[in-house]
Structure formats: C-alpha cells, structure tokens
C-alpha cells in the first residue's frame, strides 16, 4: 500500500495509529513505574517484618535465659 499524504482517510489512520502507540507507551511506562514502586514497598515491608521477627526472637531468648538463671538460683537456694 502506497502512502498518499493527500488522502484524508490514510492520514486519519496514521494519526489514529500514532495516538494508539502513544497511549500504549504511556500505559507501559505507568505500569513500569507502579511495578518499581510496589517492588520497593514490598522489599521495605519484608525488611520490616524480618526486623520485627528478629526483635521478638531476641526478646524470647532473653526471657528464656532469664528463666534459666532464675531456676538455677532457686535450685541453689533450695539445696543450701
């Protein structure tokens, strides 16, 4: 098909195609930005969850160590 710039139907088709390409590129860029933003948000939430897990685990370890020390002191007191 030969391109005739004086044919309004062809010009309209070309303009519609350009508009469609621009729309699709805009949507693609928007999706890429959203994917990047939500990936960063997901990584942040994963790090926050990991820190919370480590804090709770550390707290439980301190409580368990305290209970062991307390039990050892109670055994010494009852043995003496």
DSSP file (Angstrom, degrees, kcal/mol; ACC not computed):
  #  RESIDUE AA STRUCTURE BP1 BP2  ACC     N-H-->O    O-->H-N    N-H-->O    O-->H-N    TCO  KAPPA ALPHA  PHI   PSI    X-CA   Y-CA   Z-CA
    1    1 A X              0   0    0      0, 0.0     2,-0.3     0, 0.0     0, 0.0   0.000 360.0 360.0 360.0 126.9    0.0    0.0    0.0
    2    2 A X        -     0   0    0      1,-0.0     2,-0.6     2,-0.0     0, 0.0  -0.622 360.0-121.9 -86.1 142.7    1.4    3.3   -1.0
    3    3 A X        -     0   0    0     -2,-0.3     2,-0.6     2,-0.0    -1,-0.0  -0.746  27.1-174.0 -87.4 119.8    1.3    6.2    1.3
    4    4 A X    >   -     0   0    0     -2,-0.6     3,-1.6     1,-0.1     7,-0.2  -0.946  12.2-162.0-114.5 109.3   -0.5    9.2   -0.2
    5    5 A X  T 3  S+     0   0    0     -2,-0.6    -1,-0.1     1,-0.3     6,-0.1   0.668  88.5  61.3 -67.0 -14.8   -0.3   12.3    2.1
    6    6 A X  T 3  S+     0   0    0     -3,-0.0     2,-0.7     4,-0.0    -1,-0.3   0.513  81.0  93.8 -89.6  -4.4   -3.3   13.9    0.3
    7    7 A X    <>  -     0   0    0     -3,-1.6     4,-2.0     1,-0.2     5,-0.2  -0.798  61.8-159.5 -90.5 116.4   -5.7   11.1    1.2
    8    8 A X  H  > S+     0   0    0     -2,-0.7     4,-2.3     1,-0.2     5,-0.2   0.812  89.0  57.2 -68.0 -28.8   -7.6   12.1    4.4
    9    9 A X  H  > S+     0   0    0      2,-0.2     4,-2.2     1,-0.2    -1,-0.2   0.929 109.3  44.9 -67.6 -43.1   -8.5    8.5    5.2
   10   10 A X  H  > S+     0   0    0      2,-0.2     4,-2.5     1,-0.2    -2,-0.2   0.906 112.8  51.3 -65.9 -41.2   -4.9    7.4    5.3
   11   11 A X  H  X S+     0   0    0     -4,-2.0     4,-2.5     1,-0.2    -2,-0.2   0.896 110.1  49.8 -62.9 -39.4   -3.9   10.5    7.3
   12   12 A X  H  X S+     0   0    0     -4,-2.3     4,-2.5     2,-0.2    -1,-0.2   0.901 110.4  50.0 -66.1 -39.9   -6.6    9.7    9.8
   13   13 A X  H  X S+     0   0    0     -4,-2.2     4,-2.3     2,-0.2    -2,-0.2   0.904 111.6  48.3 -64.7 -40.3   -5.5    6.1   10.1
   14   14 A X  H  X S+     0   0    0     -4,-2.5     4,-2.5     2,-0.2    -2,-0.2   0.917 112.5  48.3 -66.2 -43.2   -1.9    7.2   10.6
   15   15 A X  H  X S+     0   0    0     -4,-2.5     4,-2.5     2,-0.2    -2,-0.2   0.891 111.5  50.1 -64.6 -39.0   -2.9    9.7   13.3
   16   16 A X  H  X S+     0   0    0     -4,-2.5     4,-2.3     2,-0.2    -1,-0.2   0.901 111.0  49.5 -65.0 -39.6   -5.1    7.1   15.0
   17   17 A X  H  X S+     0   0    0     -4,-2.3     4,-2.5     2,-0.2    -2,-0.2   0.911 111.1  49.1 -65.5 -42.1   -2.1    4.6   14.9
   18   18 A X  H  X S+     0   0    0     -4,-2.5     4,-2.6     2,-0.2    -2,-0.2   0.915 111.4  49.5 -62.9 -42.7    0.2    7.3   16.4
   19   19 A X  H  X S+     0   0    0     -4,-2.5     4,-2.4     1,-0.2    -2,-0.2   0.897 111.1  49.8 -63.6 -39.6   -2.3    8.1   19.1
   20   20 A X  H  X S+     0   0    0     -4,-2.3     4,-2.7     2,-0.2    -2,-0.2   0.913 111.0  48.7 -65.3 -42.5   -2.7    4.4   19.9
   21   21 A X  H  X S+     0   0    0     -4,-2.5     4,-2.6     2,-0.2    -2,-0.2   0.917 112.3  48.4 -63.9 -43.2    1.1    3.9   20.1
   22   22 A X  H  X S+     0   0    0     -4,-2.6     4,-2.4     2,-0.2    -2,-0.2   0.913 112.5  49.1 -63.8 -42.2    1.4    7.0   22.4
   23   23 A X  H  X S+     0   0    0     -4,-2.4     4,-2.4     2,-0.2    -2,-0.2   0.929 113.0  46.7 -62.1 -46.0   -1.4    5.7   24.6
   24   24 A X  H  X S+     0   0    0     -4,-2.7     4,-2.3     2,-0.2    -2,-0.2   0.897 112.3  49.8 -65.7 -39.9    0.2    2.2   24.9
   25   25 A X  H  X S+     0   0    0     -4,-2.6     4,-2.5     2,-0.2    -1,-0.2   0.901 110.6  50.7 -64.3 -40.0    3.6    3.6   25.6
   26   26 A X  H  X S+     0   0    0     -4,-2.4     4,-2.4     1,-0.2    -2,-0.2   0.920 111.6  47.4 -62.4 -43.7    2.2    5.8   28.3
   27   27 A X  H  X S+     0   0    0     -4,-2.4     4,-2.3     2,-0.2    -2,-0.2   0.876 111.6  51.1 -65.8 -37.1    0.4    2.9   29.9
   28   28 A X  H  X S+     0   0    0     -4,-2.3     4,-2.3     2,-0.2    -2,-0.2   0.916 111.2  46.9 -65.8 -43.6    3.6    0.8   29.7
   29   29 A X  H  X S+     0   0    0     -4,-2.5     4,-2.3     2,-0.2    -2,-0.2   0.907 112.3  51.0 -64.8 -41.4    5.6    3.5   31.4
   30   30 A X  H  X S+     0   0    0     -4,-2.4     4,-2.4     1,-0.2    -2,-0.2   0.914 111.0  48.1 -61.8 -43.4    2.9    3.9   34.1
   31   31 A X  H  X S+     0   0    0     -4,-2.3     4,-2.7     2,-0.2    -2,-0.2   0.896 110.3  51.9 -64.5 -40.1    2.9    0.1   34.7
   32   32 A X  H  X S+     0   0    0     -4,-2.3     4,-2.3     2,-0.2    -2,-0.2   0.910 110.6  48.1 -63.6 -41.8    6.7    0.1   34.9
   33   33 A X  H  X S+     0   0    0     -4,-2.3     4,-2.6     2,-0.2    -2,-0.2   0.915 112.9  48.2 -64.6 -43.2    6.7    2.9   37.5
   34   34 A X  H  X S+     0   0    0     -4,-2.4     4,-2.8     2,-0.2     5,-0.3   0.909 111.1  50.4 -65.0 -41.5    4.0    1.1   39.5
   35   35 A X  H  X S+     0   0    0     -4,-2.7     4,-1.9     1,-0.2    -1,-0.2   0.924 113.0  46.6 -62.4 -43.8    5.8   -2.2   39.4
   36   36 A X  H  X S+     0   0    0     -4,-2.3     4,-2.2    -5,-0.2    -2,-0.2   0.923 113.9  47.8 -63.8 -44.5    9.0   -0.5   40.6
   37   37 A X  H  X S+     0   0    0     -4,-2.6     4,-2.2     1,-0.2    -2,-0.2   0.929 114.8  44.3 -64.5 -45.5    7.3    1.4   43.4
   38   38 A X  H  X S+     0   0    0     -4,-2.8     4,-2.3     2,-0.2    -1,-0.2   0.787 110.4  55.5 -74.2 -25.3    5.4   -1.6   44.7
   39   39 A X  H  X S+     0   0    0     -4,-1.9     4,-2.4    -5,-0.3    -1,-0.2   0.916 109.5  47.1 -67.6 -42.6    8.5   -3.7   44.5
   40   40 A X  H  X S+     0   0    0     -4,-2.2     4,-2.3     2,-0.2    -2,-0.2   0.904 112.3  50.1 -63.6 -40.5   10.3   -1.2   46.6
   41   41 A X  H  X S+     0   0    0     -4,-2.2     4,-2.5     2,-0.2    -1,-0.2   0.901 110.0  50.9 -63.8 -40.5    7.4   -1.2   49.0
   42   42 A X  H  X S+     0   0    0     -4,-2.3     4,-2.2     2,-0.2    -2,-0.2   0.897 110.1  48.9 -63.9 -40.8    7.4   -5.0   49.2
   43   43 A X  H  X S+     0   0    0     -4,-2.4     4,-2.4     2,-0.2    -2,-0.2   0.912 111.2  50.5 -65.2 -41.5   11.1   -5.0   50.0
   44   44 A X  H  X S+     0   0    0     -4,-2.3     4,-2.4     1,-0.2    -2,-0.2   0.926 111.7  47.1 -62.0 -45.0   10.6   -2.4   52.7
   45   45 A X  H  X S+     0   0    0     -4,-2.5     4,-2.5     2,-0.2    -1,-0.2   0.869 110.6  52.8 -66.6 -35.2    7.8   -4.4   54.3
   46   46 A X  H  X S+     0   0    0     -4,-2.2     4,-2.3     2,-0.2    -1,-0.2   0.920 110.6  47.1 -64.4 -43.2    9.9   -7.6   54.1
   47   47 A X  H  X S+     0   0    0     -4,-2.4     4,-2.6     2,-0.2    -2,-0.2   0.901 112.1  50.4 -63.9 -40.6   12.7   -5.9   55.9
   48   48 A X  H  X S+     0   0    0     -4,-2.4     4,-2.2     2,-0.2    -2,-0.2   0.910 111.2  48.4 -63.4 -42.2   10.3   -4.5   58.5
   49   49 A X  H  X S+     0   0    0     -4,-2.5     4,-2.4     2,-0.2    -2,-0.2   0.896 111.4  50.3 -64.6 -40.6    8.8   -8.0   59.0
   50   50 A X  H  X S+     0   0    0     -4,-2.3     4,-2.6     2,-0.2    -2,-0.2   0.918 110.7  48.9 -64.5 -43.4   12.3   -9.5   59.3
   51   51 A X  H  X S+     0   0    0     -4,-2.6     4,-2.3     2,-0.2    -2,-0.2   0.900 111.5  49.7 -63.4 -39.8   13.4   -6.9   61.9
   52   52 A X  H  X S+     0   0    0     -4,-2.2     4,-2.4     2,-0.2    -2,-0.2   0.913 111.1  49.7 -64.6 -41.6   10.2   -7.5   63.9
   53   53 A X  H  X S+     0   0    0     -4,-2.4     4,-2.6     1,-0.2    -2,-0.2   0.917 111.7  48.1 -62.7 -43.4   10.8  -11.3   63.8
   54   54 A X  H  X S+     0   0    0     -4,-2.6     4,-2.5     2,-0.2    -1,-0.2   0.878 111.1  51.0 -65.9 -36.9   14.4  -10.8   65.0
   55   55 A X  H  X S+     0   0    0     -4,-2.3     4,-2.3     2,-0.2    -2,-0.2   0.923 112.7  45.1 -66.0 -43.1   13.3   -8.5   67.8
   56   56 A X  H  X S+     0   0    0     -4,-2.4     4,-2.4     2,-0.2    -2,-0.2   0.913 113.8  49.8 -66.7 -41.5   10.7  -10.9   69.0
   57   57 A X  H  X S+     0   0    0     -4,-2.6     4,-2.1     2,-0.2    -2,-0.2   0.914 111.5  48.7 -63.0 -42.4   13.1  -13.8   68.8
   58   58 A X  H  X S+     0   0    0     -4,-2.5     4,-2.2     2,-0.2    -2,-0.2   0.900 110.6  51.0 -63.7 -41.1   15.7  -11.8   70.7
   59   59 A X  H  X S+     0   0    0     -4,-2.3     4,-2.3     1,-0.2    -2,-0.2   0.902 110.3  48.9 -62.7 -41.8   13.2  -11.0   73.4
   60   60 A X  H  X S+     0   0    0     -4,-2.4     4,-2.6     1,-0.2    -1,-0.2   0.877 109.8  52.2 -65.8 -36.6   12.2  -14.6   73.7
   61   61 A X  H  X S+     0   0    0     -4,-2.1     4,-2.4     2,-0.2    -2,-0.2   0.906 109.8  48.8 -65.9 -40.2   15.8  -15.6   74.0
   62   62 A X  H  X S+     0   0    0     -4,-2.2     4,-2.4     2,-0.2    -2,-0.2   0.909 112.4  48.5 -65.1 -41.5   16.4  -13.0   76.8
   63   63 A X  H  X S+     0   0    0     -4,-2.3     4,-2.4     2,-0.2    -2,-0.2   0.918 112.1  48.8 -64.3 -43.5   13.3  -14.3   78.6
   64   64 A X  H  X S+     0   0    0     -4,-2.6     4,-2.0     2,-0.2    -2,-0.2   0.901 112.2  48.6 -64.0 -40.6   14.4  -17.9   78.3
   65   65 A X  H  X S+     0   0    0     -4,-2.4     4,-2.3     2,-0.2    -2,-0.2   0.905 111.6  49.8 -66.1 -40.8   17.9  -17.0   79.6
   66   66 A X  H  X S+     0   0    0     -4,-2.4     4,-2.5     1,-0.2    -2,-0.2   0.892 110.0  50.7 -63.3 -40.4   16.4  -15.1   82.5
   67   67 A X  H  X S+     0   0    0     -4,-2.4     4,-2.5     2,-0.2    -1,-0.2   0.888 110.0  50.4 -65.5 -38.2   14.2  -18.1   83.3
   68   68 A X  H  X S+     0   0    0     -4,-2.0     4,-2.2     2,-0.2    -2,-0.2   0.915 112.0  47.0 -66.0 -42.6   17.2  -20.4   83.3
   69   69 A X  H  X S+     0   0    0     -4,-2.3     4,-2.2     2,-0.2    -2,-0.2   0.915 113.0  49.5 -64.7 -42.6   19.2  -18.1   85.6
   70   70 A X  H  X S+     0   0    0     -4,-2.5     4,-2.1     1,-0.2    -2,-0.2   0.908 111.0  49.1 -63.4 -42.4   16.2  -17.8   87.9
   71   71 A X  H  X S+     0   0    0     -4,-2.5     4,-2.1     2,-0.2    -1,-0.2   0.893 110.2  51.5 -64.8 -39.2   15.7  -21.6   88.0
   72   72 A X  H  X S+     0   0    0     -4,-2.2     4,-2.0     1,-0.2    -2,-0.2   0.903 110.4  48.6 -64.9 -39.9   19.4  -22.1   88.7
   73   73 A X  H  X S+     0   0    0     -4,-2.2     4,-2.2     1,-0.2    -2,-0.2   0.882 109.8  52.2 -66.9 -37.1   19.3  -19.6   91.6
   74   74 A X  H  X S+     0   0    0     -4,-2.1     4,-2.2     2,-0.2    -1,-0.2   0.880 108.8  50.4 -66.2 -37.4   16.2  -21.3   93.0
   75   75 A X  H  X S+     0   0    0     -4,-2.1     4,-2.0     2,-0.2    -2,-0.2   0.908 111.3  48.4 -65.9 -41.6   18.0  -24.7   92.9
   76   76 A X  H  X S+     0   0    0     -4,-2.0     4,-1.5     1,-0.2    -2,-0.2   0.901 112.5  48.8 -65.1 -40.2   21.0  -23.3   94.8
   77   77 A X  H  < S+     0   0    0     -4,-2.2    -2,-0.2     1,-0.2    -1,-0.2   0.888 113.9  45.0 -68.3 -39.5   18.7  -21.7   97.4
   78   78 A X  H  < S+     0   0    0     -4,-2.2    -1,-0.2     1,-0.2    -2,-0.2   0.806 112.4  52.1 -76.2 -27.3   16.7  -24.8   98.0
   79   79 A X  H  <        0   0    0     -4,-2.0    -1,-0.2     1,-0.2    -2,-0.2   0.794 360.0 360.0 -75.6 -28.6   19.9  -27.0   98.1
   80   80 A X     <        0   0    0     -4,-1.5    -1,-0.2    -5,-0.2    -2,-0.2   0.474 360.0 360.0 -85.9 360.0   21.5  -24.8  100.7
